[in-house]
Amino acid sequence: MSSHEGCIDLIFMTLFPSLDWTDMQYESRIAGDTILCTFVSDRGLTAPVFCFSGMGPFEAISGGTVIHSLGSYTEISLPNLTVGARHVLEIKYAGGFTPANRAWLPLGPYLRVGEKTITLPKPNSGCRPQRLPDLGPFEGLGLVPQPETWLPSEGVISITGVVCDHPAFAAVSSLATRKGWSFQGEIETVFEEIDMPEDAYELTISEIGLKVRAGGYGGFFYAGITLLTLMQQGPLRCGTIKDAPRFGWRGQHLDTARHYYAPETILELLDLMALLKLNRFHWHFADDEAFRLEIECVPELWQKTAFCGEGHLLPALFSGAIEAGGSYSKETARAIVAHAKALNIEVMPEIEVPAHAVALTHVFPDLRDPADNGAEVSVQGYKGNAVNPAIARTWDVLEAIAAEVGALFPFGHLHLGGDELPEGTWMGSPMARALMEREGLETTDDLQGWTMAKLAAKVVENGQRPCGWEESARGNQGGMGHNAILFSWTGQGPGLEAARQGYDVVMTPAQHVYLDMAHTDDVDDWGANWAAYVSLADTINWEPVSDPALTDRIIGVQGAFWSEFTTEDSQMWPMLMPRLLGVSIKAWQSNEVAVDALTQLARLYQHGLGKQIWT
């Protein structure tokens, strides 16, 4: 859908022809805290350079020399390779990281020989689908999440389709069609709009038809989702379901900056979210590695960073590929917003400042103080990845981006980022130090809080509500402020503290709902592990509001999926599922619904519905 997606392959192949040598042998494997890469060439290669990426910066132990790196992207000079000779390169992660599983092996590996490239065989990638356990019979309804109450009555009705003369049921019917299911039919459906909480509904199933009561579109839509889910399991028991969500914010985040997902994949994710009654899509299209939305105020930003790899401004960070990427046009963004809206999902964009700005500062180097002699390095291994708030040009760019992006998304919320600013950032900048003296700021956190508050004020002026990661509460002037929503990700503690300061908080603790974490500690699994190994049980066995005094300030639960090790769209699904079921349970289901969640999920799987939803 991008204007750049048509001829890029032809142009690239002309400039960087690939040597398709099927007999070139390459493999990599974990050996303790190091990685062994073995090469066997079918012909002589002079001065080959091994190019790849991974989960973080690398260093060479033996068999080659690092000649260039940017974050996790690494180029290692190898000795000449002779025909049939076996060469072993030993590398390790810098900074003490130990490879946990196959996701930590070199990603997108290839050789550069002169001006040509050789694509190397890819190792088996992506995690294995995790099966739910068989925990025996379950007496509740085959629904995730479970409803507040279910009052069965006498009788059973077979339903192949219902009357969909309400727009919410029409949207459910469209979703069913996309899934290959049937929903629309002849069974009489009565819709009654009454005073009920947002997204709450009452569904009565009887032998003569259906009655749905709700306060608005969301409630009718979720009644339809419940009905659709039950219809996949055979004849319906008669009775009444009364249901309402625990939280108003029930979200899922997707990082499309590290990996470009096809628009169709995003639409499929929205469909899956709707089936699980999630209603907020956090669209993370800007980060160190790329800015993928085709904005007009600074078009160079997406034009120069959407694609990466050989011949581009940035190498293929994290993916390691010869060439990768893509961008989303405004037309595509509007189509995604419209698709989400029909599913009762709002879309929140994120522009990510002041750190995570490698893409931004490579396109606009004048956003950094040339006299800055600081040595700070981000956790991803980037040096100088933050814009400088003491430079007027910084504000010209940030405010223009915030205004244009904010105006494109009707939800009226704009996430500004604010996370993972490297310790000591700006302390080596004379311009920043002068600003700090004028404003009474003493530390990096103080200046970040001042920066986030200044940009948040402009967001409010533009008519949107600012949002940020938990670090946005830091600083001696109270952090971001301006009625911002903060997202607590390193754990629940920072979110609780922000709530005590008066912020509304969405709980997204990595130990429970970061779905890019590996499911298990098996070396044959796939994913990150810096926060934890996150099983299905981990997504369920926690309490979002651990301090009852903060009930009114904890407004939601959100899952996250970061894409550092994602090289193909298909790798996302077995990472999300079945753990997204746990996110759904914590976001919707109240503590008063006393049902063993693992057992209910097992029962759902036994019905086959689980397979239908996540395959």
Secondary structure, DSSP 8 states (H G I E B T S, - for coil): --TTTTTHHHHHHHHS-B---TT-EEEEEEETTEEEEEEEBSS-BSS-EEEEE-SS-EEEEES-EEEEEETTEEEEE---B-BT-EEEEEEEEGGG----SGGGS-EEEEEEETTEEEE------S-------------S-S-SS--SEEEEEEEEE--S-B---SHHHHHHHHHHHHHT---BSSB-EEEEE-S--TT-EEEEEETTEEEEEESSHHHHHHHHHHHHHHHTTSSEEEEEEEE--S-SEEEEEEE-SSS---HHHHHHHHHHHHHTT--EEEEE-BSSS-B-B--SSSHHHHHHHSEEETTSSS--TTT--SEEE--B-HHHHHHHHHHHHHTT-EEEEEEEESSS-HHHHHH-GGGS-TT-----B-TTS-BS-S--TTSHHHHHHHHHHHHHHHHH-TT-EEEEE-----TTTTTT-HHHHHHHHHHT--SHHHHHHHHHHHHHHHHHHTT-EEEEEGGGG-STT-SS-TT-EEEE-S-SHHHHHHHHTT-EEEE--HHHHBTTB-SSS-TTS-SB-SS----HHHHHS--S-SSGGGTTTEEEEEEB---TT--SGGGSHHHHTTHHHHHHHHHH--TTS---HHHHHHHHHHTTHHHHHH-
